[in-house]
Amino acid sequence: MRTSLDLFDLPYTFMPLPLVGAEKFAALARERGVMVDRWRLEAVHQLGLLVPLFRVKRPANDIRASFARGDEHRAHVLARWEPTRREDLLEAINEHLLFDPGSERFRSRRSFEREIGGYKFESGVYLYSQHQLACLGPVRWLLPSIGWRRRDHSLSARLKMDPELRADWLERARTLREAVIAVVALEPVYYSRIIGMLSTPVHFDTEAFLRWRFELEPRWLLDWLDVDSDWVRERASEILDWAQRLDKLGGWSELVGAGSPKRWDELEGTPRLVMDIRLAGELLLRYYDRLVREQLATPLPKPPRSRTPYDLRLKRRRPLDALLTDFGLSPHPQLILIVEGLTERLLIPRVMEKLGVPPDDDFISVQDAEGVTTNLGPLLAYLAPQPGENERGRYVRPLRPLTRFLVVFDPEGPVATDADREERRRVWVERILRALPREMQTPIVREQVDKLVAIRTWNRRGESFEFAHFTDRQLARAIDKLDQRARKPTRDELIELVAQFRASGKNLKPLLKMSGKPELADELWPLLERKLDRALAKRTETRIPVVPVIDEAMRMAQEYGRGNTVIALTSQ
């Protein structure tokens, strides 16, 4: 098996994630609910449960010589030297100052203590890979079984358990460290793909790096480690097994893993530790996925009904729509209320709020069609049911909640009559049906899709929203108030013009000389609000045309809910 020093045979190692010293690593561990300080971390190292990746020897002779020359600044810099990035680590290895603690006997912090001219420093320091946070599982598990004893300025530890069991734990820790060496080797290849961000040094040749990554042979890691694909899979499984032991989020872990990696740092305690373990396991499994694609490994077993470590992969097992729907978090609206113009688009949400209807856009989304001739086909096709899991040919679980459509148009143009509107509705139903897979375009499915679309008018007279809710005098007063021209029609002339527009079914827009529909909506809202208040007090609100439409929208939106809906494929 390779040592940690062999990692420098590979290009780009330690580029994305720098190493950290013992103090920093202990702080990261505490943030993850593993209560260790530097002294306990040293004792855990002595036990063999978590061996650092490197030991760095500080140049004591150079420090002494700098003091002798009176160059105290350089002496202090060398005494605090802690190489954590690749270029500094390469310098350390070239100067024969870097060692693998896994290949040498344990040395305590006390043994590194030096003093020159009254200046105290440590001649050596241990460095950890941040991926070794994934090795904290055994440490966290065994902390209650560790006996601590203070010796002068250090701690010694003892595992209080049967020797055979202790040997088993130490072997697990050893294999985890071997796995981390493989994880660090894979980090330049897959880490940025997992977190969605590539961080590079200044003046870095990104093109050369991407070319190197693209040209890697499939067997490169197997040959470097001298292992087979089973070794990669087994190490990943062992790592993820620890995530499964510690994970207490249940099914929510899948949702957390699908979220933005930037948000993982907001986790605290054990959930954050679990994410570190999952990340290390995922780095191994991303490489294993490639081996499978190249037919150099067997596919991972499909998970049975019970949970397996592979369930905690950071690679989504199902579409995001299906995942969000399962948790009732889908952003897709349960119903889209499509209206003809901007006035109703602006006023209906206010009416909904007045009636206590949730104004959430993922519940009922109000959209402006901008006229009865607008082609709604693409919108309906986009929000058509997305088939997911097929249950033995009996029914299909949609990937996302079924979105229904309630269309309220003025009876004009191609939707002037009841027959015209029903024909338009059938066209929309067929468009949704065509968006489904061919095998689902059956009469049984069509019958269910038919319930997704309804078309209505504001009242039996077929008036527009403005005419259905306001009198000629109210509309004329609002238009007159908005018109700031010096020469404009009188109020009586405006009332007559509005009446003519009502009789002919014309749009009021030509009368809005110095404003538009948004301003008209704002001017009309106080009138509609007072009308709603009076009607609600008398319980006669259903006489206001917009209220029955909103009531129907509520019923349609709530009928199918956010999930647990299926599309039947058979009549049984």
Secondary structure, DSSP 8 states (H G I E B T S, - for coil): ---GGGGGGSTTTTSSS--EEHHHHHHHHHHTT----HHHHHHHHHHTSS--SEEEE--HHHHHHHHHTT-HHHHHHHHT----SHHHHHHHHHTT-EE-GGGS----SGGGEEEETTEEEESEEEEE-GGGGGGHHHHHHHGGGEEEEEETTEEEEEE-S-HHHHHHHHHHHHHHHHHHHHHHHHHHHHHHHHHT-----TT--HHHHHHHHHH--TTHHHHHHT--HHHHHHHHHHHHHHHHHH---TTHHHHHHHS-GGGGGG--SHHHHHHHHHHHHHHHHHHHHHHHHTTSS-------SS--GGGG-SS-SS-HHHHHHHTT---S-SEEEEESSHHHHHHHHHHHHHTT----TTTEEEEE-SSTT---HHHHHHTS--EEEEETTTEEEESS---EEEEE--S-GGGSSHHHHHHHHHHHHHHHHHTS-GGG-SHHHHHHHGGGEEEE-SSTT---HHHHHS-HHHHHHHHHHH---SS---HHHHHHHHHHHHHHT--SGGG-SS--HHHHHHHHHHHHHHHHHHHHHHT-GGGSTHHHHHHHHHHHHHHH-SS---EESS--
